[in-house]
Amino acid sequence: MILAGGREQLIQLFSFLTVISAKLKEKNKWFGPSPYVEVSVDGQSKKTEKCNNTNSPKWKQHLTVYVGRFYLQLP
């Protein structure tokens, strides 16, 4: 929507996340856990890689999630 005499600029918003590590409680199992992190925003889902057989996973992985957009009115 352009108002009289003005211009619009489309702005898109993204969230940039860095998943670093976790500390899980140990459970008595034959096989260790294979944890991952899942981030969900407005129906979008992003996952880290799995870290096999560990209770102290380390990812240092970057995830980008689209948040939304809006129009900025310019003079």
C-alpha positions, 0 to 999 in steps of 0.5 A: 500500500503506497500513501500519497507522495510516499514510497514503500520499502519491504522489510523481511525479518529473520532470526539468526540462532546459534545452538552451542551445547547441552547437558543431558541427564544420564539414563541407564540404557544400552545405547546412548542418546542421539540428541538434536535441537529443533526450533519451530516458528510459525510452522517452520521447523529447523533442526541441528545435526544429531550428536550420537551417543552423548549426554553432552552434545556440542553443535556450534551450529547456526540456524536461520528462521524467517520471522515475517515482513512489513512495509516501511513508509519512506518520505 
